Amino acid sequence: MPAAFIGHGSPMNALELNRYTAAWRAFGQSVPRPRAILVVSAHWYINATAVTAMALPRTIHDFFGFPTELFDVQYPAPGLPELADEIADVVEPTWVGADVDSWGIDHGTWSVLVHAFPDASVPVVQLAINAFEPLEYHLALGAKLATLRERGVLILGSGNVVHNLAGMDPSLGDKGFGWALRFDDHARAQLFEAPGDAVRLREDADYAAAVPTPDHFLPLLYFAGLAADGDDVEVLTDGCTYGSLSMTSYTLGA
């Protein structure tokens, strides 16, 4: 089963038809139907490692200041509670909690899946990003999850290689600042050449500007951990927007 990292950008991508959302739709149409989708979303960034384990996860609108129609979006995919136990088994001895009532499907997940799997019929489970752990932890955890791909689980990281909201300039449209483009290029080279060493990106001269907070970058490390298993990484779509957001997305084994 393939895996992917999606640069999800603004929540408005849930409503828009553009070259990024068209690529997500094409990806969903091209892959075998998954048994389930496991998503590592930048927007579930907490003090523990956990997975959603409810039968009917709610759609979470974890943002403000956007048009009403965005808050009307629902993604009523079922959950798959038994997948929580499978995840706990494959990542041992790492502890993973089962969340039965606090989270659901956040916009880092549904803004992508409304395009990739619009009928919302495939079960969706989210994996929380543990904010207290170092980069190496997330890379290693991604590698441990690889076994799930053999069991029909599509693993999706949803974040942004470059995510600097303070630096955004909407007048730039689909253009990136020099430092954003450089870091995006360096991340691509790292994933192609040595994904298992992706934590080295923190030594990049542009890392501080590109990754002022780690939440949107860490899903990329889960993807890199999966890629270290040997499958070919391919670019699904690339480019920057508003100067300081990378929309570059990758697939693995697709």
C-alpha positions in Angstrom: 0.0 0.0 0.0 1.4 3.4 -0.9 2.1 6.2 1.6 2.2 10.0 1.1 3.2 13.3 2.6 0.8 16.1 1.7 1.6 19.8 2.0 -1.9 20.9 3.0 -1.5 24.6 3.3 -4.6 26.7 4.0 -7.9 25.1 5.2 -9.4 26.8 2.1 -7.9 24.1 0.0 -10.8 21.9 1.2 -13.1 24.1 -1.0 -10.8 25.1 -3.8 -10.0 23.4 -7.1 -6.3 24.1 -7.9 -3.3 22.2 -9.1 -2.6 21.0 -5.5 -6.1 19.6 -4.8 -6.2 18.1 -8.4 -3.0 16.2 -7.5 -4.5 14.9 -4.3 -7.6 13.8 -6.2 -5.5 12.0 -8.8 -3.5 10.3 -6.0 -6.7 9.0 -4.4 -8.0 7.7 -7.7 -4.8 5.9 -8.5 -4.1 3.9 -5.4 -5.8 0.6 -4.4 -8.7 1.1 -2.0 -7.1 1.1 1.5 -8.4 -1.0 4.4 -7.9 2.2 6.4 -6.1 5.5 6.3 -3.7 6.5 9.2 -3.0 10.2 9.2 -0.2 12.0 11.0 -1.6 15.6 11.0 0.3 18.7 12.1 -2.9 19.8 13.9 -3.0 17.0 16.6 0.2 18.1 18.4 -0.1 17.2 22.1 1.9 15.9 25.1 1.6 12.2 24.2 1.6 9.6 21.5 -1.9 8.5 20.9 -4.3 7.3 18.2 -8.0 7.9 17.7 -10.0 4.8 18.6 -13.6 5.8 18.2 -16.1 4.2 15.7 -17.4 7.5 14.5 -14.8 10.3 14.7 -16.2 13.8 14.6 -15.1 16.4 12.0 -13.1 19.1 13.8 -13.0 22.7 12.6 -9.8 23.7 14.4 -9.4 27.2 13.0 -11.1 30.6 13.0 -11.6 33.6 10.7 -12.6 31.6 7.6 -15.8 31.7 5.6 -18.9 30.0 7.0 -18.9 27.4 4.2 -15.7 26.0 5.5 -17.2 25.4 8.9 -20.1 23.6 7.1 -17.7 20.9 5.7 -18.2 17.5 7.2 -16.1 14.4 6.6 -18.2 11.5 8.1 -15.6 8.7 7.6 -15.9 5.9 10.1 -13.1 5.1 12.5 -11.4 1.7 13.0 -11.0 1.2 16.7 -9.1 -2.1 16.3 -6.3 -0.4 14.4 -5.3 1.3 17.7 -4.3 -2.2 19.0 -2.4 -3.0 15.8 -0.5 0.3 16.0 0.4 -0.3 19.6 1.8 -3.8 18.7 3.9 -2.7 15.7 5.6 0.2 17.6 6.5 -1.6 20.8 8.1 -0.7 23.2 6.8 2.8 22.4 3.7 3.5 24.3 0.6 4.7 22.3 -2.6 5.8 24.0 -6.1 5.1 22.6 -8.2 8.2 22.4 -11.9 7.3 22.5 -13.5 10.7 22.9 -11.3 13.8 22.8 -10.2 14.2 19.1 -11.5 13.1 15.7 -10.7 14.2 12.2 -9.0 17.7 12.0 -8.6 20.0 9.1 -5.1 18.8 8.4 -6.7 15.5 7.5 -10.1 16.3 6.0 -9.0 19.2 3.9 -6.9 16.6 2.0 -9.3 13.6 2.1 -12.3 15.5 0.8 -10.3 15.5 -2.5 -8.4 12.2 -2.3 -11.3 10.1 -1.0 -14.4 12.3 -1.4 -17.0 9.6 -0.5 -15.6 9.3 3.0 -16.1 5.6 3.1 -12.6 4.5 4.0 -12.0 4.3 7.8 -9.8 7.1 9.1 -7.5 7.0 12.2 -5.3 9.8 13.4 -1.9 9.5 15.2 -1.1 12.4 17.5 2.3 14.0 17.3 4.1 13.9 20.7 5.4 17.5 21.2 7.8 16.4 24.0 9.8 14.0 21.8 12.9 14.9 19.7 13.1 14.6 15.9 14.7 11.2 16.1 11.7 9.8 17.9 9.3 10.7 15.1 11.6 9.4 12.4 12.0 6.1 14.2 8.2 5.8 14.9 7.5 6.4 11.2 9.8 3.5 10.3 8.0 1.2 12.8 4.7 2.0 11.1 5.8 0.5 7.8 4.4 -2.9 8.7 0.9 -1.4 8.5 1.3 -0.8 4.8 1.5 -4.5 4.3 -1.9 -4.8 6.0 -3.7 -2.4 3.6 -3.3 0.8 5.6 -2.5 3.9 3.7 -0.2 6.2 5.8 -0.5 9.9 5.2 1.6 12.7 6.7 -0.2 16.1 6.5 1.9 19.2 7.2 4.1 21.5 5.2 7.9 21.3 4.5 8.0 25.1 5.0 5.5 26.6 7.3 6.2 30.2 8.5 2.8 31.9 9.0 4.5 35.1 10.4 6.4 35.5 7.1 3.4 35.1 4.8 2.8 37.6 2.0 -0.5 36.9 0.2 0.6 39.3 -2.6 3.2 36.7 -3.7 0.6 34.1 -4.8 2.3 30.9 -5.9 5.8 32.2 -5.3 8.3 31.5 -2.5 11.0 33.5 -0.8 14.5 32.4 -1.6 15.0 30.8 1.8 11.8 28.9 1.5 12.6 27.6 -2.0 16.1 26.6 -0.9 14.9 24.6 2.1 12.2 22.9 0.0 14.9 21.9 -2.5 17.2 20.6 0.3 14.3 18.6 1.8 13.6 17.0 -1.6 17.3 16.0 -2.0 17.3 14.5 1.5 14.2 12.4 0.8 15.6 11.2 -2.5 19.1 10.4 -1.4 18.9 9.5 2.3 15.5 9.7 3.9 16.7 7.8 7.0 18.9 10.8 7.8 16.2 13.4 7.4 16.8 14.8 10.9 19.9 16.4 9.4 17.6 19.0 7.9 17.7 20.8 11.3 21.3 21.7 10.5 20.3 23.5 7.3 21.0 27.2 7.2 17.4 27.9 6.4 15.8 25.6 8.9 15.0 28.3 11.5 13.1 30.3 9.0 11.4 27.4 7.3 10.5 25.6 10.6 9.9 28.2 13.3 7.7 25.6 15.0 8.0 21.8 14.5 4.4 20.8 14.2 4.0 21.0 10.4 7.5 19.6 9.8 7.2 16.5 11.9 4.7 14.7 9.6 7.5 14.8 7.0 9.8 12.8 9.3 7.1 10.0 9.6 7.1 9.8 5.8 10.9 9.8 5.8 10.9 6.9 8.3 8.7 5.0 6.0 10.8 5.9 3.0 13.9 4.6 4.7 12.5 1.1 4.1 13.5 1.3 0.4 10.5 2.3 -1.7 11.0 5.1 -4.3 10.0 8.6 -3.3 8.2 10.6 -6.0 7.0 14.2 -6.0 3.3 14.4 -6.3 3.2 18.2 -6.6 5.6 21.0 -5.7 5.8 24.7 -5.2 5.5 27.4 -2.6 2.7 29.9 -1.9 2.5 33.2 -0.1 6.2 33.3 0.1 6.6 31.1 3.2 4.5 28.0 2.7 5.6 24.9 0.8 2.9 22.9 -0.9 5.3 20.2 -2.0 3.9 16.7 -1.6 5.4 13.3 -1.9 4.3 9.7 -2.5 6.0 6.4 -1.6 5.4 3.2 -3.5 2.7 4.8 -5.7 
